[in-house]
Amino acid sequence: MLAEVRVLIERARAARISLDGLLDVLPPDYWSRAAPGSRWTVAEQLAHLAAADLMLATLLRAVIAGENAVWLGETSDPAELLRRREEPIARMAGLPRTELRIEAGAARERVNTACADLDTAMLGASVEVAGALDRWGRQLRWELRGYLVYWAAHDQSHEAEIREAIATTPELSTVALTQRRRI
């Protein structure tokens, strides 16, 4: 594995270890909590991380296969990208906690495995995310190396939202909505 990629994998691994430590001590009833202003519960946060890893693993396989310009989620349509992101989140968030954590670990392992096959030239591949535009309305492009830097820090922002969710007393409307979802 390239040294540059190994550093990013280790950063992502450290962030995931921190998140896993938090999830290890989280009471079962806290998995349905969401931070104020967040639309995702703790379970949905973890499902999102798993879904993002699955998309990244697919993207990496395309780069390894020789594609020099790739779209996240294999689509240039923002609505389709949203659907492809939300579908696995909804599926995984409904899993029992243990199974969700296994799915998230397996998704991360797919990324790690794919990263082992990257070479230096592949890190210059162009990554595009449907709907991500610059201030002039043009499609944004990242080099794969820059996208991987962002990915390595991704868990940290979701861990922060989870910490906020568990530190905040749920509002009565949230409790009622959660009960409705369970019925």
VODODO-917032 format. One line per 2 residues: number of its first residue (from 1); their letters; for each residue x, y, z of N, C-alpha, C. Coordinates in steps of 0.05 Angstrom, whole numbers, plus 5000, padded with zeros to 4 digits. Layout:
# VODODO-917032
NUM = A = X:Y:Z:X:Y:Z:X:Y:Z; ...
***
This chain:
# VODODO-917032
1 = ML = 5017:4976:5000:5000:5000:5000:5018:5025:5000; 5009:5045:4984:5024:5070:4984:5025:5082:5011
3 = AE = 5048:5094:5018:5051:5107:5045:5030:5129:5049; 5025:5145:5028:5006:5166:5030:4978:5156:5036
5 = VR = 4971:5134:5024:4945:5121:5028:4944:5108:5056; 4966:5096:5064:4967:5083:5090:4962:5103:5113
7 = VL = 4973:5127:5110:4969:5148:5130:4939:5155:5132; 4926:5157:5109:4897:5164:5109:4880:5141:5121
9 = IE = 4888:5116:5114:4874:5093:5126:4877:5093:5156; 4901:5099:5165:4906:5099:5194:4890:5122:5208
11 = RA = 4888:5145:5195:4872:5167:5206:4842:5158:5208; 4833:5146:5187:4805:5137:5187:4801:5115:5208
13 = RA = 4821:5097:5211:4819:5076:5230:4818:5087:5259; 4834:5108:5264:4834:5120:5291:4807:5133:5297
15 = AR = 4796:5146:5277:4770:5159:5280:4748:5138:5285; 4750:5115:5271:4730:5094:5275:4733:5081:5302
17 = IS = 4758:5078:5311:4762:5066:5338:4749:5084:5359; 4752:5111:5356:4740:5129:5375:4710:5127:5374
19 = LD = 4698:5126:5350:4669:5123:5346:4660:5097:5358; 4674:5075:5352:4666:5049:5363:4667:5049:5394
21 = GL = 4686:5062:5405:4687:5064:5435:4662:5078:5446; 4653:5098:5432:4629:5112:5441:4605:5094:5438
23 = LD = 4603:5080:5415:4580:5062:5410:4580:5039:5429; 4604:5030:5438:4605:5007:5457:4591:5013:5483
25 = VL = 4590:5038:5492:4578:5044:5517:4551:5058:5515; 4541:5060:5491:4516:5074:5486:4493:5056:5493
27 = PP = 4475:5065:5512:4452:5049:5518:4434:5045:5494; 4420:5022:5492:4404:5016:5469:4383:5037:5462
29 = DY = 4371:5050:5482:4350:5070:5476:4362:5096:5465; 4388:5100:5466:4400:5124:5455:4404:5122:5425
31 = WS = 4402:5098:5413:4407:5095:5384:4385:5110:5368; 4363:5116:5380:4341:5129:5365:4342:5160:5370
33 = RA = 4362:5169:5384:4364:5198:5388:4378:5212:5365; 4370:5238:5362:4383:5255:5341:4391:5281:5354
35 = AP = 4413:5292:5345:4421:5319:5355:4401:5340:5346; 4398:5361:5362:4380:5382:5353:4389:5393:5326
37 = GS = 4370:5395:5308:4375:5404:5281:4385:5383:5262; 4391:5359:5272:4400:5337:5254:4376:5321:5246
39 = RW = 4376:5311:5222:4354:5294:5213:4360:5265:5217; 4384:5258:5226:4392:5230:5229:4395:5223:5259
41 = TV = 4385:5199:5266:4389:5188:5292:4417:5177:5294; 4424:5167:5317:4451:5154:5321:4453:5131:5301
43 = AE = 4433:5114:5300:4434:5091:5282:4437:5100:5253; 4423:5121:5245:4424:5131:5217:4452:5143:5212
45 = QL = 4464:5155:5232:4491:5166:5228:4510:5144:5221; 4509:5122:5236:4527:5099:5230:4520:5086:5203
47 = AH = 4494:5084:5197:4486:5074:5171:4496:5091:5148; 4496:5118:5152:4507:5136:5132:4537:5131:5128
49 = LA = 4551:5127:5150:4580:5122:5147:4585:5096:5131; 4569:5076:5136:4572:5051:5122:4565:5055:5092
51 = AA = 4543:5069:5087:4535:5075:5059:4556:5090:5044; 4568:5110:5058:4589:5126:5045:4613:5108:5039
53 = DL = 4620:5090:5057:4642:5072:5052:4637:5054:5028; 4612:5044:5026:4605:5026:5004:4608:5041:4977
55 = ML = 4598:5067:4977:4601:5083:4952:4630:5088:4946; 4646:5093:4966:4675:5098:4961:4688:5073:4951
57 = AT = 4682:5050:4962:4694:5025:4953:4688:5020:4923; 4663:5026:4915:4656:5023:4887:4671:5042:4870
59 = LL = 4674:5067:4879:4689:5088:4865:4718:5079:4862; 4730:5069:4883:4758:5060:4882:4761:5037:4862
61 = RA = 4743:5019:4862:4745:4997:4843:4744:5007:4814; 4728:5027:4808:4727:5039:4781:4754:5052:4774
63 = VI = 4766:5066:4793:4792:5078:4788:4813:5056:4784; 4812:5036:4800:4832:5014:4797:4828:5000:4770
65 = AG = 4803:4999:4760:4797:4987:4734:4807:5004:4711; 4816:5028:4717:4827:5045:4696:4812:5071:4690
67 = EN = 4789:5075:4703:4774:5100:4698:4789:5123:4711; 4793:5145:4696:4807:5168:4707:4789:5190:4716
69 = AV = 4763:5188:4710:4743:5207:4719:4719:5191:4728; 4712:5194:4754:4690:5177:4765:4670:5195:4780
71 = WL = 4645:5186:4781:4624:5199:4796:4618:5183:4820; 4616:5196:4843:4608:5183:4868:4580:5171:4864
73 = GE = 4576:5147:4871:4550:5134:4867:4544:5126:4839; 4564:5129:4821:4562:5122:4793:4539:5137:4779
75 = TS = 4535:5163:4787:4514:5178:4774:4522:5208:4774; 4514:5222:4753:4517:5251:4752:4491:5266:4759
77 = DP = 4470:5250:4766:4444:5262:4772:4442:5265:4803; 4439:5289:4813:4437:5294:4842:4415:5278:4855
79 = AE = 4391:5277:4843:4369:5262:4854:4375:5232:4856; 4387:5222:4836:4394:5193:4836:4416:5188:4857
81 = LL = 4435:5206:4860:4456:5203:4880:4443:5202:4908; 4424:5220:4913:4410:5221:4938:4396:5194:4943
83 = RR = 4382:5184:4923:4368:5159:4926:4387:5136:4932; 4410:5136:4917:4430:5115:4921:4443:5117:4949
85 = RE = 4443:5140:4960:4454:5144:4987:4434:5137:5008; 4409:5146:5005:4388:5143:5025:4378:5114:5027
87 = EP = 4377:5100:5005:4367:5073:5005:4382:5054:5024; 4409:5053:5023:4423:5036:5042:4422:5046:5071
89 = IA = 4420:5073:5074:4418:5084:5101:4392:5074:5114; 4370:5075:5099:4344:5066:5110:4345:5037:5116
91 = RM = 4357:5021:5098:4359:4992:5102:4376:4986:5127; 4399:4997:5128:4418:4991:5150:4409:5002:5177
93 = AG = 4397:5026:5177:4389:5038:5202:4367:5021:5217; 4353:5005:5202:4333:4988:5213:4343:4962:5224
95 = LP = 4369:4957:5220:4381:4932:5230:4385:4933:5260; 4385:4910:5274:4394:4910:5302:4422:4922:5304
97 = RT = 4427:4934:5327:4453:4949:5331:4477:4932:5324; 4478:4907:5333:4501:4890:5328:4505:4886:5298
99 = EL = 4483:4881:5284:4485:4876:5255:4493:4902:5240; 4483:4925:5249:4490:4950:5237:4520:4955:5240
101 = RI = 4531:4949:5263:4559:4953:5268:4576:4934:5251; 4566:4909:5247:4580:4890:5230:4580:4900:5201
103 = EA = 4557:4910:5192:4555:4921:5165:4574:4945:5161; 4575:4962:5181:4593:4986:5179:4622:4977:5178
105 = GA = 4629:4957:5194:4657:4946:5194:4664:4933:5167; 4645:4919:5156:4650:4905:5130:4653:4926:5108
107 = AR = 4636:4947:5109:4638:4968:5088:4666:4982:5090; 4675:4987:5115:4701:5000:5118:4723:4981:5108
109 = ER = 4720:4956:5112:4741:4937:5103:4742:4936:5073; 4719:4940:5059:4720:4941:5030:4736:4965:5020
111 = VN = 4734:4987:5034:4750:5011:5027:4779:5005:5031; 4786:4994:5054:4814:4988:5061:4826:4969:5040
113 = TA = 4811:4948:5033:4820:4929:5013:4825:4942:4986; 4807:4959:4978:4810:4972:4952:4833:4991:4953
115 = CA = 4837:5005:4975:4859:5024:4977:4887:5010:4973; 4888:4985:4981:4913:4971:4978:4922:4968:4949
117 = DL = 4903:4970:4931:4909:4966:4902:4914:4992:4887; 4913:5015:4901:4918:5041:4888:4947:5045:4883
119 = DT = 4953:5058:4860:4981:5067:4855:4981:5098:4854; 5004:5109:4852:5007:5138:4853:4991:5152:4831
121 = AM = 4992:5142:4807:4978:5155:4785:4948:5155:4790; 4937:5134:4803:4908:5133:4808:4899:5154:4827
123 = LG = 4917:5164:4845:4909:5184:4864:4903:5211:4850; 4910:5214:4825:4904:5238:4810:4878:5236:4795
125 = AS = 4863:5213:4797:4838:5210:4784:4818:5232:4793; 4800:5239:4775:4781:5260:4781:4756:5248:4793
127 = VE = 4747:5259:4817:4723:5250:4830:4703:5272:4829; 4679:5266:4820:4657:5285:4819:4634:5275:4835
129 = VA = 4620:5294:4848:4597:5288:4864:4573:5303:4853; 4553:5289:4844:4530:5301:4831:4518:5323:4849
131 = GA = 4515:5347:4837:4503:5369:4852:4523:5386:4867; 4548:5378:4869:4568:5394:4882:4579:5414:4862
133 = LD = 4572:5439:4866:4580:5460:4847:4598:5481:4861; 4615:5494:4845:4631:5515:4856:4615:5541:4856
135 = RW = 4626:5563:4865:4611:5588:4867:4602:5599:4840; 4612:5589:4819:4604:5598:4792:4585:5579:4779
137 = GR = 4576:5559:4794:4557:5540:4784:4568:5517:4768; 4595:5514:4768:4608:5493:4753:4611:5468:4771
139 = QL = 4610:5445:4758:4614:5420:4773:4641:5419:4786; 4641:5413:4812:4666:5410:4827:4679:5384:4821
141 = RW = 4705:5384:4821:4721:5359:4817:4743:5359:4838; 4747:5336:4849:4769:5332:4868:4788:5311:4857
143 = EL = 4813:5314:4863:4831:5292:4858:4825:5270:4879; 4827:5245:4871:4822:5223:4890:4837:5227:4916
145 = RG = 4861:5236:4914:4877:5239:4939:4864:5259:4958; 4853:5281:4947:4839:5301:4964:4813:5290:4975
147 = YL = 4799:5274:4958:4774:5262:4967:4779:5242:4990; 4801:5228:4989:4808:5209:5010:4815:5223:5036
149 = VY = 4827:5247:5034:4833:5263:5058:4807:5270:5072; 4787:5279:5056:4761:5285:5067:4748:5260:5080
151 = WA = 4749:5238:5066:4738:5213:5076:4750:5205:5102; 4776:5208:5105:4790:5199:5129:4780:5214:5154
153 = AH = 4770:5238:5150:4760:5255:5173:4729:5253:5176; 4716:5238:5158:4687:5238:5157:4674:5227:5183
155 = DQ = 4685:5206:5195:4674:5195:5219:4673:5215:5242; 4693:5233:5243:4695:5252:5265:4671:5270:5266
157 = SH = 4661:5280:5244:4638:5298:5244:4613:5284:5253; 4611:5258:5245:4587:5243:5254:4589:5235:5283
159 = EA = 4613:5229:5293:4616:5224:5321:4608:5248:5337; 4615:5272:5328:4608:5297:5342:4578:5299:5343
161 = EI = 4564:5293:5322:4534:5295:5322:4523:5274:5341; 4535:5250:5341:4525:5230:5360:4529:5239:5389
163 = RE = 4552:5250:5395:4557:5260:5422:4536:5281:5430; 4530:5298:5410:4510:5319:5416:4482:5307:5420
165 = AI = 4476:5286:5405:4450:5273:5407:4447:5260:5435; 4468:5247:5444:4465:5233:5470:4467:5252:5494
167 = AT = 4478:5275:5489:4480:5295:5511:4455:5312:5513; 4437:5310:5494:4413:5326:5493:4389:5310:5501
169 = TP = 4373:5320:5519:4348:5307:5527:4329:5308:5503; 4318:5285:5495:4300:5286:5472:4275:5303:5477
171 = EL = 4266:5316:5456:4241:5331:5458:4218:5312:5456; 4195:5320:5468:4172:5302:5468:4163:5295:5439
173 = ST = 4166:5314:5421:4158:5308:5393:4176:5286:5381; 4201:5286:5389:4220:5266:5379:4212:5239:5390
175 = VA = 4206:5238:5416:4198:5213:5429:4173:5202:5415; 4153:5219:5410:4128:5211:5397:4134:5200:5368
177 = LT = 4151:5214:5353:4158:5206:5326:4172:5179:5327; 4190:5175:5345:4205:5150:5348:4186:5127:5354
179 = QR = 4167:5132:5372:4147:5111:5378:4130:5105:5354; 4123:5124:5338:4107:5119:5314:4123:5102:5294
181 = RR = 4149:5108:5291:4166:5093:5272:4168:5064:5281; 4167:5058:5306:4170:5031:5316:4144:5015:5312
183 = I = 4122:5028:5309:4096:5014:5306:4093:5002:5278
***
